[in-house]
Amino acid sequence: MSFALTRRAIELRLKTVTRRSVTTWRHLQVGDLLRAVYKCQGLKRGEQQERLAVILVTGVRVEPLEAIDADDVRREGFED
């Protein structure tokens, strides 16, 4: 899973929430482990993915994006 926009929050372990498309991640379950990388698309020939962390999924829910509040925005890794 790519975290190009929130790399610093991942590295500092401040990012505790991630929202992703239901259609892409519909099989995600509590207990799954995910590899966080800086970017995973658009790599040039010979480039390697830069690994940032391993993520343990502790909860999964479906909700409209409009349901996000200021606190969740911070937990997503965006300070402003």
Stockholm file with secondary structure:
# STOCKHOLM 1.0

chainA/1-80         MSFALTRRAIELRLKTVTRRSVTTWRHLQVGDLLRAVYKCQGLKRGEQQERLAVILVTGVRVEPLEAIDADDVRREGFED
#=GR chainA/1-80 SS CBCSTTHHHHHTTCCCCCCCCTTTSTTCCTTCEEEEESCCSSCCTTCCCCEEEEEECCCCCCCCGGGCCHHHHHHTTCCC
#=GC SS_cons        CBCSTTHHHHHTTCCCCCCCCTTTSTTCCTTCEEEEESCCSSCCTTCCCCEEEEEECCCCCCCCGGGCCHHHHHHTTCCC
//
